[in-house]
């Protein structure tokens, strides 16, 4: 599931973090799902970003 829409969203989220976090989205090697991992300055910022990306993964 490597859509341009998803990778554009990942890039946008990374830019919004402005070097103060990181985003990793990848296919699971053991299950039929995508893993979304985010590090940010606050837990809330990381959760919000991860939720936006997870929602997009579900819709693509």
C-alpha distance matrix in Angstrom:
0.0 3.8 6.0 9.6 10.5 8.8 10.3 13.5 13.8 13.5 16.2 18.2 18.4 19.4 22.0 23.3 23.9 26.1 26.1 27.0 23.8 20.3 16.7 14.2 10.5 9.0 7.6 10.9 12.9 14.8 13.1 10.2 9.1 8.1 11.4 12.8 16.2 18.7 22.2 24.6 28.4 28.6 26.9 26.6 24.9 22.3 21.8 21.6 19.0 16.8 17.4 16.5 13.1 12.5 13.8 11.4 8.3 10.4 11.2 8.1
3.8 0.0 3.8 6.7 8.5 7.0 7.4 10.6 11.7 11.4 13.4 15.8 16.5 17.1 19.5 21.2 22.0 23.8 23.8 25.1 22.1 18.6 15.2 13.0 9.8 8.8 8.9 12.6 14.4 17.0 15.8 13.5 12.0 10.0 12.4 13.1 16.0 18.0 21.3 23.5 27.2 27.9 26.6 26.4 24.2 21.8 21.9 21.5 18.4 16.8 17.9 16.4 12.9 13.5 14.8 11.8 9.6 12.5 12.7 9.4
6.0 3.8 0.0 3.8 5.3 5.3 6.5 8.7 10.0 10.9 12.6 14.4 15.6 16.9 18.7 20.2 21.6 23.4 24.0 25.4 22.7 19.5 16.2 14.8 11.7 11.7 12.1 15.8 18.0 20.4 18.8 16.0 14.3 12.3 14.6 14.6 17.5 19.0 22.3 24.0 27.6 28.1 27.1 26.4 24.0 22.1 22.1 21.0 18.0 17.0 17.6 15.4 12.4 13.4 13.9 10.4 9.2 12.0 11.1 7.6
9.6 6.7 3.8 0.0 3.8 5.4 5.2 6.0 8.5 9.8 10.5 12.1 14.2 15.2 16.4 18.3 20.1 21.4 22.2 24.1 21.8 18.9 15.9 15.2 12.9 13.6 14.8 18.6 20.8 23.4 22.0 19.5 17.5 15.0 16.8 16.1 18.5 19.2 22.2 23.5 26.8 27.7 27.2 26.4 23.6 22.1 22.5 21.1 17.9 17.6 18.4 15.7 13.0 15.0 15.3 11.6 11.5 14.5 13.2 10.1
10.5 8.5 5.3 3.8 0.0 3.8 5.6 5.2 6.3 8.7 10.0 10.6 12.4 14.3 15.4 16.6 18.7 20.4 21.7 23.1 21.0 18.3 15.3 15.2 12.8 14.3 15.6 19.1 21.8 24.1 22.3 19.7 17.2 14.7 16.3 15.0 17.6 18.1 21.1 22.0 25.3 25.8 25.2 23.9 21.3 20.1 20.2 18.3 15.4 15.5 15.7 12.7 10.5 12.7 12.3 8.6 9.4 12.2 10.5 8.1
8.8 7.0 5.3 5.4 3.8 0.0 3.8 5.4 5.1 6.2 8.7 9.8 10.6 12.3 14.3 15.3 16.7 18.9 19.8 20.8 18.3 15.4 12.1 11.6 9.1 10.8 12.3 15.7 18.6 20.9 19.2 17.0 14.2 11.3 12.6 11.3 13.9 14.6 17.9 19.2 22.6 23.1 22.2 21.3 18.8 17.2 17.3 15.9 12.9 12.3 13.0 10.6 7.6 9.7 10.3 6.9 6.9 10.4 9.9 7.9
10.3 7.4 6.5 5.2 5.6 3.8 0.0 3.8 5.3 4.9 6.2 8.6 9.8 10.5 12.3 14.2 15.4 16.9 17.5 19.1 16.7 13.7 10.8 10.4 8.7 10.5 12.8 16.3 18.8 21.6 20.6 18.7 16.1 12.8 13.5 12.1 13.9 14.3 17.2 18.5 21.9 23.0 22.6 22.1 19.2 17.5 18.4 17.2 13.7 13.5 15.1 12.8 9.8 12.3 13.6 10.4 10.3 14.0 13.7 11.5
13.5 10.6 8.7 6.0 5.2 5.4 3.8 0.0 3.8 5.5 5.1 6.2 8.7 9.9 10.6 12.4 14.5 15.7 17.0 18.8 17.0 14.6 12.2 13.0 11.8 14.1 16.5 19.9 22.5 25.3 24.0 22.1 19.3 16.0 16.5 14.5 16.1 15.7 18.2 18.7 21.8 22.9 23.0 22.0 18.8 17.9 18.9 17.0 13.7 14.5 15.7 12.7 10.6 13.8 14.2 11.0 12.1 15.4 14.5 12.6
13.8 11.7 10.0 8.5 6.3 5.1 5.3 3.8 0.0 3.8 5.4 5.0 6.2 8.6 9.8 10.5 12.5 14.5 16.0 17.1 15.2 13.0 10.5 11.7 10.6 13.5 16.0 19.0 22.1 24.4 22.9 21.1 17.9 14.6 14.7 12.2 13.7 13.1 15.7 16.1 19.2 19.9 19.7 18.5 15.5 14.6 15.3 13.3 10.0 11.0 12.0 8.9 7.2 10.7 11.1 8.4 10.1 13.3 12.7 11.8
13.5 11.4 10.9 9.8 8.7 6.2 4.9 5.5 3.8 0.0 3.8 5.4 5.1 6.1 8.6 9.8 10.7 12.8 13.5 14.6 12.3 9.6 6.9 8.1 7.7 10.9 14.0 16.9 19.8 22.4 21.3 20.0 16.8 13.1 12.6 9.9 10.8 10.2 12.8 13.7 17.0 18.1 17.9 17.4 14.4 12.8 14.1 13.0 9.3 9.8 11.9 9.8 7.3 10.6 12.3 10.1 10.7 14.3 14.7 13.6
16.2 13.4 12.6 10.5 10.0 8.7 6.2 5.1 5.4 3.8 0.0 3.8 5.5 5.1 6.2 8.6 10.0 10.9 11.9 13.9 12.3 10.1 8.6 10.3 10.8 13.7 16.9 19.9 22.5 25.4 24.6 23.4 20.3 16.6 16.0 13.4 13.7 12.5 14.2 14.5 17.5 19.2 19.7 19.3 15.8 14.8 16.7 15.3 11.7 12.9 15.2 12.7 10.8 14.4 15.7 13.3 14.3 17.8 17.7 16.4
18.2 15.8 14.4 12.1 10.6 9.8 8.6 6.2 5.0 5.4 3.8 0.0 3.8 5.5 5.1 6.2 8.8 10.1 12.2 13.7 12.6 11.4 10.2 12.7 13.1 16.4 19.4 22.3 25.2 27.8 26.6 25.2 21.9 18.4 17.7 14.6 14.9 13.1 14.6 14.1 16.6 18.0 18.7 17.7 14.1 14.0 15.7 13.6 10.3 12.5 14.1 11.2 10.5 14.3 14.9 12.8 14.7 17.9 17.4 16.7
18.4 16.5 15.6 14.2 12.4 10.6 9.8 8.7 6.2 5.1 5.5 3.8 0.0 3.8 5.4 5.0 6.4 8.9 10.7 11.2 9.7 8.6 7.5 10.5 11.4 15.1 18.3 20.6 23.7 26.0 25.0 23.9 20.4 16.8 15.5 12.1 11.8 9.6 11.1 10.6 13.3 14.4 15.0 14.1 10.6 10.2 12.1 10.3 6.8 9.2 11.3 9.1 8.6 12.2 13.4 12.2 13.9 16.9 17.2 17.1
19.4 17.1 16.9 15.2 14.3 12.3 10.5 9.9 8.6 6.1 5.1 5.5 3.8 0.0 3.8 5.4 5.2 6.8 7.5 8.9 7.4 6.2 6.2 9.5 11.4 14.8 18.4 20.7 23.4 26.0 25.5 24.9 21.5 17.7 16.0 12.8 11.8 9.4 10.0 9.8 12.5 14.5 15.5 15.5 11.9 11.1 13.8 12.8 9.3 11.2 14.1 12.5 11.3 14.7 16.5 15.2 16.2 19.6 20.1 19.5
22.0 19.5 18.7 16.4 15.4 14.3 12.3 10.6 9.8 8.6 6.2 5.1 5.4 3.8 0.0 3.8 5.4 5.2 7.4 9.5 9.6 9.4 10.0 13.2 15.0 18.3 21.8 24.3 27.0 29.7 29.1 28.3 24.9 21.2 19.7 16.4 15.5 12.8 13.0 11.9 13.7 16.0 17.6 17.2 13.4 13.5 16.3 14.7 11.6 14.2 16.6 14.4 13.9 17.5 18.8 17.2 18.8 22.1 22.1 21.5
23.3 21.2 20.2 18.3 16.6 15.3 14.2 12.4 10.5 9.8 8.6 6.2 5.0 5.4 3.8 0.0 3.8 5.3 8.4 9.0 9.3 10.0 10.7 14.3 15.9 19.6 23.0 25.2 28.1 30.5 29.6 28.8 25.2 21.6 19.9 16.3 15.3 12.2 12.2 10.2 11.7 13.4 15.1 14.1 10.4 11.4 13.9 11.9 9.5 12.7 14.7 12.7 13.1 16.7 17.6 16.7 18.8 21.6 21.7 21.7
23.9 22.0 21.6 20.1 18.7 16.7 15.4 14.5 12.5 10.7 10.0 8.8 6.4 5.2 5.4 3.8 0.0 3.8 5.6 5.4 5.6 7.2 9.0 12.8 15.2 18.8 22.3 24.1 26.9 29.2 28.7 28.4 24.8 21.1 18.9 15.3 13.5 10.0 9.1 6.9 8.4 10.7 12.7 12.6 8.9 9.4 12.7 11.7 9.3 12.1 14.8 13.7 13.8 17.0 18.6 18.1 19.6 22.5 23.2 23.3
26.1 23.8 23.4 21.4 20.4 18.9 16.9 15.7 14.5 12.8 10.9 10.1 8.9 6.8 5.2 5.3 3.8 0.0 3.8 5.5 7.4 9.2 11.5 15.1 17.7 21.1 24.8 26.7 29.3 31.9 31.5 31.2 27.8 24.1 21.9 18.5 16.6 13.2 11.9 9.8 10.4 13.4 15.9 16.0 12.4 13.1 16.4 15.5 13.1 15.8 18.5 17.2 17.1 20.4 22.0 21.1 22.6 25.7 26.1 25.9
26.1 23.8 24.0 22.2 21.7 19.8 17.5 17.0 16.0 13.5 11.9 12.2 10.7 7.5 7.4 8.4 5.6 3.8 0.0 3.8 5.7 7.4 10.6 13.8 17.0 20.1 23.8 25.5 27.7 30.4 30.5 30.6 27.3 23.6 21.1 18.0 15.5 12.4 10.5 9.2 10.0 13.5 15.9 16.8 13.5 13.3 17.0 16.8 14.3 16.3 19.5 18.7 18.0 21.1 23.2 22.4 23.3 26.5 27.4 27.0
27.0 25.1 25.4 24.1 23.1 20.8 19.1 18.8 17.1 14.6 13.9 13.7 11.2 8.9 9.5 9.0 5.4 5.5 3.8 0.0 3.8 7.2 10.6 14.0 17.2 20.4 24.1 25.3 27.7 30.0 30.0 30.3 26.9 23.3 20.5 17.2 14.4 10.9 8.2 6.1 6.3 9.9 12.5 13.8 10.8 10.8 14.6 14.8 12.9 15.0 18.1 17.9 17.7 20.3 22.5 22.4 23.3 26.2 27.4 27.4
23.8 22.1 22.7 21.8 21.0 18.3 16.7 17.0 15.2 12.3 12.3 12.6 9.7 7.4 9.6 9.3 5.6 7.4 5.7 3.8 0.0 3.8 7.1 10.4 13.7 16.9 20.4 21.6 24.0 26.2 26.2 26.6 23.2 19.7 16.8 13.6 10.6 7.3 4.9 4.2 6.6 9.4 11.0 12.5 9.7 8.4 12.2 12.9 10.6 11.9 15.4 15.5 14.9 17.2 19.8 19.7 20.2 23.1 24.7 24.6
20.3 18.6 19.5 18.9 18.3 15.4 13.7 14.6 13.0 9.6 10.1 11.4 8.6 6.2 9.4 10.0 7.2 9.2 7.4 7.2 3.8 0.0 3.8 6.8 10.2 13.3 16.9 18.3 20.6 23.1 23.2 23.5 20.2 16.6 13.8 10.9 8.3 5.8 5.2 6.7 9.9 12.1 12.7 14.2 11.3 9.1 12.4 13.2 10.2 10.7 14.4 14.4 12.8 15.2 18.0 17.5 17.6 20.8 22.4 21.9
16.7 15.2 16.2 15.9 15.3 12.1 10.8 12.2 10.5 6.9 8.6 10.2 7.5 6.2 10.0 10.7 9.0 11.5 10.6 10.6 7.1 3.8 0.0 3.8 6.7 10.0 13.6 15.2 17.9 20.4 20.1 20.0 16.7 13.0 10.5 7.6 5.9 4.6 6.6 8.7 12.4 13.7 13.4 14.4 11.7 9.0 11.3 12.0 8.6 8.3 11.9 11.8 9.6 11.8 14.8 14.2 13.9 17.1 18.8 18.3
14.2 13.0 14.8 15.2 15.2 11.6 10.4 13.0 11.7 8.1 10.3 12.7 10.5 9.5 13.2 14.3 12.8 15.1 13.8 14.0 10.4 6.8 3.8 0.0 3.8 6.5 10.1 11.7 14.2 16.8 16.7 16.9 13.8 10.2 7.8 5.9 5.1 6.4 8.9 11.9 15.6 16.6 15.7 16.9 14.7 11.5 13.1 14.3 11.1 9.5 12.9 13.1 10.1 11.5 14.9 14.1 12.8 16.1 18.1 17.2
10.5 9.8 11.7 12.9 12.8 9.1 8.7 11.8 10.6 7.7 10.8 13.1 11.4 11.4 15.0 15.9 15.2 17.7 17.0 17.2 13.7 10.2 6.7 3.8 0.0 3.8 7.1 9.4 12.3 14.8 14.2 13.7 10.6 6.9 5.6 4.6 6.3 8.6 11.9 14.7 18.5 19.0 17.7 18.3 16.4 13.2 13.9 14.7 11.6 9.4 12.0 12.0 8.5 9.2 12.5 11.4 9.5 12.8 14.9 13.8
9.0 8.8 11.7 13.6 14.3 10.8 10.5 14.1 13.5 10.9 13.7 16.4 15.1 14.8 18.3 19.6 18.8 21.1 20.1 20.4 16.9 13.3 10.0 6.5 3.8 0.0 3.7 6.3 8.8 11.7 11.5 11.2 8.8 5.6 5.3 6.8 8.8 11.8 14.9 18.0 21.8 22.3 20.7 21.6 19.9 16.6 17.0 18.1 15.2 12.6 14.9 15.2 11.5 11.3 14.6 13.4 10.6 13.6 15.9 14.3
7.6 8.9 12.1 14.8 15.6 12.3 12.8 16.5 16.0 14.0 16.9 19.4 18.3 18.4 21.8 23.0 22.3 24.8 23.8 24.1 20.4 16.9 13.6 10.1 7.1 3.7 0.0 3.8 6.3 8.8 8.3 7.7 6.1 4.4 6.0 8.9 11.5 14.8 18.0 21.2 25.0 25.2 23.2 24.0 22.7 19.3 19.2 20.3 17.8 14.8 16.4 16.9 13.3 12.3 15.2 14.2 10.7 13.0 15.5 13.8
10.9 12.6 15.8 18.6 19.1 15.7 16.3 19.9 19.0 16.9 19.9 22.3 20.6 20.7 24.3 25.2 24.1 26.7 25.5 25.3 21.6 18.3 15.2 11.7 9.4 6.3 3.8 0.0 3.8 5.5 5.5 6.6 5.7 5.6 6.1 9.8 11.8 15.5 18.5 22.0 25.6 25.5 23.2 24.3 23.5 19.9 19.5 21.3 19.2 15.8 17.4 18.7 15.4 13.7 16.8 16.6 13.1 14.6 17.7 16.5
12.9 14.4 18.0 20.8 21.8 18.6 18.8 22.5 22.1 19.8 22.5 25.2 23.7 23.4 27.0 28.1 26.9 29.3 27.7 27.7 24.0 20.6 17.9 14.2 12.3 8.8 6.3 3.8 0.0 3.8 6.1 8.1 8.7 9.2 9.7 13.2 14.8 18.5 21.1 24.7 28.3 28.4 26.2 27.6 26.8 23.1 23.0 24.8 22.7 19.4 21.1 22.4 19.0 17.4 20.5 20.1 16.5 18.0 21.0 19.5
14.8 17.0 20.4 23.4 24.1 20.9 21.6 25.3 24.4 22.4 25.4 27.8 26.0 26.0 29.7 30.5 29.2 31.9 30.4 30.0 26.2 23.1 20.4 16.8 14.8 11.7 8.8 5.5 3.8 0.0 3.8 7.1 8.6 10.4 10.9 14.7 16.4 20.2 22.8 26.4 29.9 29.6 27.0 28.4 28.0 24.4 23.7 25.8 24.1 20.6 21.8 23.5 20.5 18.2 21.1 21.3 17.6 18.4 21.6 20.6
13.1 15.8 18.8 22.0 22.3 19.2 20.6 24.0 22.9 21.3 24.6 26.6 25.0 25.5 29.1 29.6 28.7 31.5 30.5 30.0 26.2 23.2 20.1 16.7 14.2 11.5 8.3 5.5 6.1 3.8 0.0 3.8 5.6 8.4 9.8 13.5 15.9 19.7 22.7 26.0 29.6 28.9 26.1 27.0 26.8 23.4 22.2 24.0 22.6 18.9 19.6 21.3 18.4 15.8 18.3 18.7 15.0 15.2 18.5 17.8
10.2 13.5 16.0 19.5 19.7 17.0 18.7 22.1 21.1 20.0 23.4 25.2 23.9 24.9 28.3 28.8 28.4 31.2 30.6 30.3 26.6 23.5 20.0 16.9 13.7 11.2 7.7 6.6 8.1 7.1 3.8 0.0 3.8 7.2 10.0 13.4 16.4 20.0 23.4 26.5 30.1 29.4 26.8 27.2 26.7 23.5 22.2 23.4 21.9 18.4 18.7 19.8 16.9 14.3 16.3 16.3 12.5 12.5 15.4 14.6
9.1 12.0 14.3 17.5 17.2 14.2 16.1 19.3 17.9 16.8 20.3 21.9 20.4 21.5 24.9 25.2 24.8 27.8 27.3 26.9 23.2 20.2 16.7 13.8 10.6 8.8 6.1 5.7 8.7 8.6 5.6 3.8 0.0 3.8 6.6 9.8 13.0 16.5 20.0 22.9 26.5 25.8 23.2 23.5 23.0 19.8 18.5 19.6 18.1 14.6 15.0 16.2 13.3 10.6 13.0 13.1 9.4 9.8 13.1 12.6
8.1 10.0 12.3 15.0 14.7 11.3 12.8 16.0 14.6 13.1 16.6 18.4 16.8 17.7 21.2 21.6 21.1 24.1 23.6 23.3 19.7 16.6 13.0 10.2 6.9 5.6 4.4 5.6 9.2 10.4 8.4 7.2 3.8 0.0 3.8 6.5 9.9 13.2 16.8 19.7 23.4 23.0 20.7 21.0 20.1 16.9 16.0 17.0 15.0 11.7 12.7 13.6 10.3 8.4 11.3 11.1 7.6 9.3 12.4 11.6
11.4 12.4 14.6 16.8 16.3 12.6 13.5 16.5 14.7 12.6 16.0 17.7 15.5 16.0 19.7 19.9 18.9 21.9 21.1 20.5 16.8 13.8 10.5 7.8 5.6 5.3 6.0 6.1 9.7 10.9 9.8 10.0 6.6 3.8 0.0 3.8 6.5 10.1 13.5 16.6 20.2 19.9 17.6 18.4 17.5 14.1 13.5 15.2 13.2 9.8 11.6 13.0 10.0 8.5 12.1 12.3 9.6 11.6 14.8 14.4
12.8 13.1 14.6 16.1 15.0 11.3 12.1 14.5 12.2 9.9 13.4 14.6 12.1 12.8 16.4 16.3 15.3 18.5 18.0 17.2 13.6 10.9 7.6 5.9 4.6 6.8 8.9 9.8 13.2 14.7 13.5 13.4 9.8 6.5 3.8 0.0 3.8 6.8 10.4 13.2 16.9 16.6 14.5 15.1 13.9 10.5 10.3 11.7 9.5 6.2 8.7 10.0 7.2 6.6 10.4 10.8 9.1 11.5 14.3 14.3
16.2 16.0 17.5 18.5 17.6 13.9 13.9 16.1 13.7 10.8 13.7 14.9 11.8 11.8 15.5 15.3 13.5 16.6 15.5 14.4 10.6 8.3 5.9 5.1 6.3 8.8 11.5 11.8 14.8 16.4 15.9 16.4 13.0 9.9 6.5 3.8 0.0 3.8 7.0 10.2 13.8 13.8 12.0 13.3 12.1 8.4 9.2 11.4 9.2 6.6 9.9 11.6 9.4 9.6 13.3 13.8 12.7 15.1 17.8 17.9
18.7 18.0 19.0 19.2 18.1 14.6 14.3 15.7 13.1 10.2 12.5 13.1 9.6 9.4 12.8 12.2 10.0 13.2 12.4 10.9 7.3 5.8 4.6 6.4 8.6 11.8 14.8 15.5 18.5 20.2 19.7 20.0 16.5 13.2 10.1 6.8 3.8 0.0 3.8 6.5 10.2 10.5 9.4 10.7 8.9 5.4 7.5 9.4 7.1 6.0 9.7 11.0 9.7 10.9 14.1 14.6 14.4 17.0 19.2 19.5
22.2 21.3 22.3 22.2 21.1 17.9 17.2 18.2 15.7 12.8 14.2 14.6 11.1 10.0 13.0 12.2 9.1 11.9 10.5 8.2 4.9 5.2 6.6 8.9 11.9 14.9 18.0 18.5 21.1 22.8 22.7 23.4 20.0 16.8 13.5 10.4 7.0 3.8 0.0 3.8 7.2 8.2 8.0 10.3 8.5 5.6 8.9 10.9 9.2 9.1 12.6 13.9 13.2 14.6 17.5 18.2 18.2 20.7 22.8 23.2
24.6 23.5 24.0 23.5 22.0 19.2 18.5 18.7 16.1 13.7 14.5 14.1 10.6 9.8 11.9 10.2 6.9 9.8 9.2 6.1 4.2 6.7 8.7 11.9 14.7 18.0 21.2 22.0 24.7 26.4 26.0 26.5 22.9 19.7 16.6 13.2 10.2 6.5 3.8 0.0 3.8 5.4 6.8 8.4 6.1 5.0 8.8 10.0 8.8 10.2 13.2 14.0 14.2 16.0 18.4 19.1 19.9 22.3 24.0 24.6
28.4 27.2 27.6 26.8 25.3 22.6 21.9 21.8 19.2 17.0 17.5 16.6 13.3 12.5 13.7 11.7 8.4 10.4 10.0 6.3 6.6 9.9 12.4 15.6 18.5 21.8 25.0 25.6 28.3 29.9 29.6 30.1 26.5 23.4 20.2 16.9 13.8 10.2 7.2 3.8 0.0 3.8 7.0 8.7 7.0 7.6 10.9 11.9 11.6 13.4 15.9 16.8 17.5 19.3 21.4 22.3 23.3 25.6 27.2 28.0
28.6 27.9 28.1 27.7 25.8 23.1 23.0 22.9 19.9 18.1 19.2 18.0 14.4 14.5 16.0 13.4 10.7 13.4 13.5 9.9 9.4 12.1 13.7 16.6 19.0 22.3 25.2 25.5 28.4 29.6 28.9 29.4 25.8 23.0 19.9 16.6 13.8 10.5 8.2 5.4 3.8 0.0 3.8 5.4 5.3 6.4 8.7 10.0 10.9 12.4 14.3 15.7 16.9 18.3 20.1 21.6 22.7 24.4 26.2 27.5
26.9 26.6 27.1 27.2 25.2 22.2 22.6 23.0 19.7 17.9 19.7 18.7 15.0 15.5 17.6 15.1 12.7 15.9 15.9 12.5 11.0 12.7 13.4 15.7 17.7 20.7 23.2 23.2 26.2 27.0 26.1 26.8 23.2 20.7 17.6 14.5 12.0 9.4 8.0 6.8 7.0 3.8 0.0 3.8 5.5 5.1 6.1 8.6 10.0 10.5 12.1 14.3 15.5 16.1 18.0 20.0 20.8 22.2 24.3 25.8
26.6 26.4 26.4 26.4 23.9 21.3 22.1 22.0 18.5 17.4 19.3 17.7 14.1 15.5 17.2 14.1 12.6 16.0 16.8 13.8 12.5 14.2 14.4 16.9 18.3 21.6 24.0 24.3 27.6 28.4 27.0 27.2 23.5 21.0 18.4 15.1 13.3 10.7 10.3 8.4 8.7 5.4 3.8 0.0 3.8 5.4 5.1 6.0 8.5 9.8 10.4 12.3 14.3 15.0 16.3 18.4 19.8 20.9 22.6 24.5
24.9 24.2 24.0 23.6 21.3 18.8 19.2 18.8 15.5 14.4 15.8 14.1 10.6 11.9 13.4 10.4 8.9 12.4 13.5 10.8 9.7 11.3 11.7 14.7 16.4 19.9 22.7 23.5 26.8 28.0 26.8 26.7 23.0 20.1 17.5 13.9 12.1 8.9 8.5 6.1 7.0 5.3 5.5 3.8 0.0 3.8 5.5 5.2 6.2 8.5 9.9 10.8 12.5 14.1 15.5 16.9 18.5 20.1 21.5 22.9
22.3 21.8 22.1 22.1 20.1 17.2 17.5 17.9 14.6 12.8 14.8 14.0 10.2 11.1 13.5 11.4 9.4 13.1 13.3 10.8 8.4 9.1 9.0 11.5 13.2 16.6 19.3 19.9 23.1 24.4 23.4 23.5 19.8 16.9 14.1 10.5 8.4 5.4 5.6 5.0 7.6 6.4 5.1 5.4 3.8 0.0 3.8 5.5 5.3 6.0 8.5 10.1 10.7 12.0 14.1 15.5 16.4 18.2 20.1 21.3
21.8 21.9 22.1 22.5 20.2 17.3 18.4 18.9 15.3 14.1 16.7 15.7 12.1 13.8 16.3 13.9 12.7 16.4 17.0 14.6 12.2 12.4 11.3 13.1 13.9 17.0 19.2 19.5 23.0 23.7 22.2 22.2 18.5 16.0 13.5 10.3 9.2 7.5 8.9 8.8 10.9 8.7 6.1 5.1 5.5 3.8 0.0 3.8 5.5 5.1 6.0 8.6 9.9 10.2 12.0 14.2 15.1 16.2 18.2 20.0
21.6 21.5 21.0 21.1 18.3 15.9 17.2 17.0 13.3 13.0 15.3 13.6 10.3 12.8 14.7 11.9 11.7 15.5 16.8 14.8 12.9 13.2 12.0 14.3 14.7 18.1 20.3 21.3 24.8 25.8 24.0 23.4 19.6 17.0 15.2 11.7 11.4 9.4 10.9 10.0 11.9 10.0 8.6 6.0 5.2 5.5 3.8 0.0 3.8 5.5 5.2 6.3 8.8 9.9 10.6 12.5 14.3 15.4 16.8 18.7
19.0 18.4 18.0 17.9 15.4 12.9 13.7 13.7 10.0 9.3 11.7 10.3 6.8 9.3 11.6 9.5 9.3 13.1 14.3 12.9 10.6 10.2 8.6 11.1 11.6 15.2 17.8 19.2 22.7 24.1 22.6 21.9 18.1 15.0 13.2 9.5 9.2 7.1 9.2 8.8 11.6 10.9 10.0 8.5 6.2 5.3 5.5 3.8 0.0 3.8 5.4 5.2 6.4 8.6 10.0 10.9 12.5 14.5 15.7 16.8
16.8 16.8 17.0 17.6 15.5 12.3 13.5 14.5 11.0 9.8 12.9 12.5 9.2 11.2 14.2 12.7 12.1 15.8 16.3 15.0 11.9 10.7 8.3 9.5 9.4 12.6 14.8 15.8 19.4 20.6 18.9 18.4 14.6 11.7 9.8 6.2 6.6 6.0 9.1 10.2 13.4 12.4 10.5 9.8 8.5 6.0 5.1 5.5 3.8 0.0 3.8 5.5 5.2 6.0 8.5 9.9 10.4 12.2 14.3 15.4
17.4 17.9 17.6 18.4 15.7 13.0 15.1 15.7 12.0 11.9 15.2 14.1 11.3 14.1 16.6 14.7 14.8 18.5 19.5 18.1 15.4 14.4 11.9 12.9 12.0 14.9 16.4 17.4 21.1 21.8 19.6 18.7 15.0 12.7 11.6 8.7 9.9 9.7 12.6 13.2 15.9 14.3 12.1 10.4 9.9 8.5 6.0 5.2 5.4 3.8 0.0 3.8 5.4 5.0 6.0 8.5 9.7 10.5 12.3 14.3
16.5 16.4 15.4 15.7 12.7 10.6 12.8 12.7 8.9 9.8 12.7 11.2 9.1 12.5 14.4 12.7 13.7 17.2 18.7 17.9 15.5 14.4 11.8 13.1 12.0 15.2 16.9 18.7 22.4 23.5 21.3 19.8 16.2 13.6 13.0 10.0 11.6 11.0 13.9 14.0 16.8 15.7 14.3 12.3 10.8 10.1 8.6 6.3 5.2 5.5 3.8 0.0 3.8 5.6 5.2 6.3 8.8 10.1 10.8 12.5
13.1 12.9 12.4 13.0 10.5 7.6 9.8 10.6 7.2 7.3 10.8 10.5 8.6 11.3 13.9 13.1 13.8 17.1 18.0 17.7 14.9 12.8 9.6 10.1 8.5 11.5 13.3 15.4 19.0 20.5 18.4 16.9 13.3 10.3 10.0 7.2 9.4 9.7 13.2 14.2 17.5 16.9 15.5 14.3 12.5 10.7 9.9 8.8 6.4 5.2 5.4 3.8 0.0 3.8 5.4 5.0 6.2 8.7 9.9 10.6
12.5 13.5 13.4 15.0 12.7 9.7 12.3 13.8 10.7 10.6 14.4 14.3 12.2 14.7 17.5 16.7 17.0 20.4 21.1 20.3 17.2 15.2 11.8 11.5 9.2 11.3 12.3 13.7 17.4 18.2 15.8 14.3 10.6 8.4 8.5 6.6 9.6 10.9 14.6 16.0 19.3 18.3 16.1 15.0 14.1 12.0 10.2 9.9 8.6 6.0 5.0 5.6 3.8 0.0 3.8 5.3 5.0 6.3 8.7 10.1
13.8 14.8 13.9 15.3 12.3 10.3 13.6 14.2 11.1 12.3 15.7 14.9 13.4 16.5 18.8 17.6 18.6 22.0 23.2 22.5 19.8 18.0 14.8 14.9 12.5 14.6 15.2 16.8 20.5 21.1 18.3 16.3 13.0 11.3 12.1 10.4 13.3 14.1 17.5 18.4 21.4 20.1 18.0 16.3 15.5 14.1 12.0 10.6 10.0 8.5 6.0 5.2 5.4 3.8 0.0 3.8 5.5 5.2 6.4 8.9
11.4 11.8 10.4 11.6 8.6 6.9 10.4 11.0 8.4 10.1 13.3 12.8 12.2 15.2 17.2 16.7 18.1 21.1 22.4 22.4 19.7 17.5 14.2 14.1 11.4 13.4 14.2 16.6 20.1 21.3 18.7 16.3 13.1 11.1 12.3 10.8 13.8 14.6 18.2 19.1 22.3 21.6 20.0 18.4 16.9 15.5 14.2 12.5 10.9 9.9 8.5 6.3 5.0 5.3 3.8 0.0 3.8 5.4 5.1 6.2
8.3 9.6 9.2 11.5 9.4 6.9 10.3 12.1 10.1 10.7 14.3 14.7 13.9 16.2 18.8 18.8 19.6 22.6 23.3 23.3 20.2 17.6 13.9 12.8 9.5 10.6 10.7 13.1 16.5 17.6 15.0 12.5 9.4 7.6 9.6 9.1 12.7 14.4 18.2 19.9 23.3 22.7 20.8 19.8 18.5 16.4 15.1 14.3 12.5 10.4 9.7 8.8 6.2 5.0 5.5 3.8 0.0 3.8 5.5 5.4
10.4 12.5 12.0 14.5 12.2 10.4 14.0 15.4 13.3 14.3 17.8 17.9 16.9 19.6 22.1 21.6 22.5 25.7 26.5 26.2 23.1 20.8 17.1 16.1 12.8 13.6 13.0 14.6 18.0 18.4 15.2 12.5 9.8 9.3 11.6 11.5 15.1 17.0 20.7 22.3 25.6 24.4 22.2 20.9 20.1 18.2 16.2 15.4 14.5 12.2 10.5 10.1 8.7 6.3 5.2 5.4 3.8 0.0 3.8 5.8
11.2 12.7 11.1 13.2 10.5 9.9 13.7 14.5 12.7 14.7 17.7 17.4 17.2 20.1 22.1 21.7 23.2 26.1 27.4 27.4 24.7 22.4 18.8 18.1 14.9 15.9 15.5 17.7 21.0 21.6 18.5 15.4 13.1 12.4 14.8 14.3 17.8 19.2 22.8 24.0 27.2 26.2 24.3 22.6 21.5 20.1 18.2 16.8 15.7 14.3 12.3 10.8 9.9 8.7 6.4 5.1 5.5 3.8 0.0 3.8
8.1 9.4 7.6 10.1 8.1 7.9 11.5 12.6 11.8 13.6 16.4 16.7 17.1 19.5 21.5 21.7 23.3 25.9 27.0 27.4 24.6 21.9 18.3 17.2 13.8 14.3 13.8 16.5 19.5 20.6 17.8 14.6 12.6 11.6 14.4 14.3 17.9 19.5 23.2 24.6 28.0 27.5 25.8 24.5 22.9 21.3 20.0 18.7 16.8 15.4 14.3 12.5 10.6 10.1 8.9 6.2 5.4 5.8 3.8 0.0
